[in-house]
Amino acid sequence: MNFQRQSFLSNIPEVVKNLLIINVIMLLATMVMESRGFDLTNFLGIHHYSSPDFKPYQLVTYMFMHGGFTHLFFNMFALYMFGKVLETFWGPKRFLLYYMVTGIGAAIINMLVQTYALSGMEEAVNYYVQNPTPSNFELFLDSYGGGGNYMQFIAEFTENAQNNEYIAATIEKAQQMLVITRDVPTVGASGSVFGILLAFGMLFPNTQLMLLIPPIPIKAKYFVIIYGAIELYSGISNNPGDNVAHFAHLGGMLFGFFLILYWKKDTTNFY
């Protein structure tokens, strides 16, 4: 009797397996290119549409880029754990379509939220240009991140509030922050991963999941609801030091929700 050892990858459905491989390759490529002076993240990560670095293909490529090993690991772990179940249930074509739609949808929602945030920030910059006082500069930094690095400068500015050099420097800093916020790229498969979590919770609502922290069992439907609520709260809180695209996560869940509803109406093809 012959026993053939199966590799780890051979037990993973085809689409999930290829997504795992592509994402790992892209992180390695990012690291290699960075060592050679080329910023692949800036090229393939998605920028706001108002940025000169925005390209339409980034709506797809951004979801295969990651900000580091930890970012990649958690996304790929969730893809492996839940994605393989969904691909087996739906089949490869439908699963891949779902993955891409939720990823692109996440980028669109995130861009809409960015548009609103950038509009508010632009108003704040314009207000400061018209009212360049130390207190207003400190308020601007506290609102949009960076205040902690400028405490000494703010103290000096307070002592020289009418000094044109200080005023010009603070205006330039505020304008630079607006440009940087507009041009920073978003990367990661999290939008698609959150869409996958949403789908798992909808299709297998009573499946017991074991949390790591705290180590307690929870039904999939409650896990998704709680996780979604946390993301919504985090997004609304708008912590200046938080660089996580929470509304991209919610966007993936939103597009996934409506796509599943659409498929459910088409009862001849859903199952």
C-alpha positions in Angstrom: 0.0 0.0 0.0 1.4 3.4 -1.0 0.9 6.5 1.1 1.5 9.8 -0.6 2.4 12.7 1.6 0.4 15.8 0.8 2.0 19.2 1.1 0.3 22.0 3.1 -0.5 23.9 0.0 -2.1 20.9 -1.7 -4.9 20.9 0.9 -5.8 24.5 0.2 -8.4 25.4 -2.5 -6.9 26.8 -5.7 -7.9 30.4 -5.5 -7.0 30.8 -1.8 -3.7 29.1 -2.4 -2.8 31.4 -5.3 -3.9 34.5 -3.3 -1.6 33.5 -0.4 1.3 32.9 -2.8 0.8 36.2 -4.7 0.6 38.3 -1.5 3.7 36.7 0.0 5.6 37.3 -3.3 4.5 40.9 -3.4 5.7 41.6 0.1 9.1 40.1 -0.8 9.2 42.1 -4.0 8.4 45.2 -2.1 11.3 44.6 0.3 13.7 43.8 -2.6 12.7 46.8 -4.6 12.9 49.1 -1.5 16.5 47.9 -0.9 17.2 49.1 -4.5 15.7 52.5 -4.0 12.3 51.9 -5.7 9.1 52.4 -3.7 6.8 49.7 -5.0 4.2 50.6 -2.4 3.8 54.1 -3.8 3.4 52.6 -7.3 0.9 49.9 -6.5 -0.8 51.1 -3.3 -3.9 53.1 -3.9 -3.8 56.9 -3.6 -6.7 59.3 -3.3 -8.1 60.2 -6.7 -7.0 63.9 -6.2 -3.4 62.8 -5.8 -1.0 63.0 -8.8 0.1 59.5 -7.9 -3.3 58.0 -8.3 -3.8 55.4 -11.1 -7.0 53.4 -11.8 -5.1 50.1 -11.7 -4.4 50.7 -8.0 -8.0 49.8 -7.2 -6.8 46.2 -7.8 -3.1 46.2 -7.0 -3.4 47.8 -3.6 -5.0 44.7 -2.1 -2.0 42.6 -2.9 0.4 45.0 -1.1 1.1 45.0 2.7 2.9 47.2 5.1 5.0 44.5 6.7 5.1 40.9 7.8 2.7 41.3 10.7 0.1 43.1 8.4 0.5 40.3 5.9 0.3 37.5 8.4 -3.0 38.4 10.0 -4.7 39.1 6.7 -3.4 35.8 5.2 -4.3 33.8 8.3 -7.9 35.0 8.1 -7.9 34.3 4.3 -6.7 30.8 5.0 -9.1 30.1 7.9 -12.3 31.4 6.4 -11.6 31.8 2.7 -11.0 28.1 2.1 -14.4 27.3 3.6 -16.1 29.9 1.3 -14.3 28.7 -1.8 -15.3 25.1 -1.1 -18.9 26.3 -0.6 -19.1 28.7 -3.5 -16.6 27.3 -5.9 -13.5 29.1 -7.2 -15.1 31.5 -9.7 -17.7 32.9 -7.3 -15.2 33.1 -4.5 -12.7 35.0 -6.6 -15.4 37.4 -7.8 -16.5 38.0 -4.2 -12.9 38.6 -3.1 -12.2 41.2 -5.9 -15.6 43.0 -5.5 -15.2 43.4 -1.8 -11.5 44.6 -2.2 -12.4 47.2 -4.8 -15.5 48.2 -2.9 -13.4 48.7 0.2 -11.1 51.0 -1.8 -14.1 53.0 -3.1 -15.6 53.5 0.4 -12.3 54.4 1.9 -11.7 57.0 -0.9 -15.1 58.6 -0.3 -14.3 58.9 3.4 -10.9 60.3 2.6 -12.6 62.9 0.4 -14.7 64.0 3.3 -11.7 64.1 5.7 -9.5 65.9 3.2 -12.2 68.5 2.7 -12.3 69.2 6.5 -8.5 69.3 6.7 -8.3 71.7 3.8 -10.8 74.0 5.5 -8.6 73.8 8.7 -5.5 74.7 6.7 -7.2 77.7 5.1 -8.5 78.8 8.4 -5.0 78.6 9.9 -3.5 80.5 7.0 -5.9 83.4 7.8 -5.4 83.0 11.6 -1.8 81.9 12.2 -1.6 82.0 16.0 0.3 79.6 18.2 -2.9 78.2 19.8 -4.4 77.6 16.4 -1.3 75.8 15.2 -1.3 73.6 18.2 -4.9 72.8 17.7 -4.3 71.9 14.1 -1.5 69.6 15.0 -3.5 67.9 17.7 -6.4 67.4 15.3 -4.3 65.9 12.5 -1.4 64.3 14.3 2.1 65.5 14.9 1.7 67.8 17.9 4.0 65.7 20.1 7.0 66.4 17.9 6.5 70.1 17.9 6.1 71.0 21.6 9.4 72.8 21.7 8.7 74.7 18.5 5.2 75.7 19.7 6.8 77.1 22.9 9.2 79.1 20.8 6.4 80.2 18.5 4.4 81.3 21.5 7.2 83.6 22.5 7.5 84.9 18.9 3.9 85.0 17.9 4.4 88.0 15.5 7.6 86.7 13.9 7.0 86.3 10.2 9.5 83.5 9.9 7.7 81.4 12.5 4.3 82.1 10.9 5.6 81.2 7.4 7.1 77.9 8.8 3.9 76.9 10.5 1.8 77.6 7.4 4.2 75.6 5.3 4.0 72.7 7.8 0.2 72.7 7.7 0.1 72.7 3.9 2.7 69.9 3.8 0.6 67.8 6.2 -2.4 68.2 3.8 -0.4 67.1 0.8 1.1 64.1 2.7 -2.3 63.0 3.9 -3.7 63.2 0.4 -0.7 61.4 -1.2 -0.1 58.6 1.4 -1.1 55.2 -0.2 -3.4 52.6 1.3 -2.4 49.0 1.1 -3.6 45.6 2.2 -6.1 42.8 1.6 -8.1 43.8 4.7 -11.1 45.0 2.7 -11.5 41.6 1.1 -10.7 39.8 4.3 -13.4 41.7 6.2 -15.8 40.8 3.3 -14.8 37.2 3.8 -15.5 37.4 7.6 -18.9 39.0 6.8 -19.7 36.2 4.3 -18.7 33.5 6.8 -20.9 35.0 9.5 -23.9 35.2 7.1 -23.5 31.7 5.6 -22.4 29.9 8.7 -23.9 32.1 11.5 -23.9 29.4 14.3 -20.4 28.0 13.7 -18.4 28.2 16.9 -15.2 30.2 16.7 -12.5 30.2 19.4 -11.1 33.7 20.1 -7.4 34.0 21.0 -7.8 37.0 23.4 -9.8 36.2 25.5 -9.8 32.4 24.7 -13.6 31.9 24.7 -15.9 30.4 22.1 -18.3 32.7 20.1 -20.7 32.1 17.3 -19.6 33.5 13.9 -22.6 35.9 13.6 -21.8 37.5 16.9 -18.1 37.7 16.1 -18.8 39.6 12.8 -21.3 42.0 14.5 -18.8 42.8 17.3 -15.9 43.2 15.0 -17.9 45.4 12.6 -19.0 47.6 15.6 -15.4 47.9 16.8 -14.3 49.0 13.3 -17.2 51.5 13.0 -16.3 53.0 16.4 -12.6 53.2 15.6 -13.4 54.9 12.3 -15.7 57.4 13.8 -13.3 58.1 16.6 -10.8 59.3 14.0 -7.7 59.1 16.3 -5.0 61.2 14.7 -2.4 58.5 15.5 -4.4 55.7 14.0 -3.2 54.8 10.5 -5.7 51.9 10.0 -8.2 52.3 7.2 -11.2 51.3 9.3 -13.8 52.4 6.7 -12.0 50.3 4.1 -12.7 47.3 6.3 -16.4 48.4 6.6 -16.5 49.0 2.9 -15.5 45.4 2.2 -18.2 44.2 4.6 -20.8 46.5 3.0 -20.1 45.4 -0.6 -20.0 41.8 0.5 -23.3 42.1 2.3 -25.1 43.5 -0.8 -23.4 41.0 -3.2 -24.6 38.1 -1.0 -28.1 39.5 -0.9 -28.0 39.8 -4.7 -26.9 36.2 -5.1 -29.6 35.0 -2.7 -32.2 36.6 -4.9 -30.8 34.6 -7.8 -31.8 31.3 -6.1 -31.1 29.2 -9.2 -27.4 30.0 -9.0 -26.7 30.8 -5.4 -26.3 27.2 -4.1 
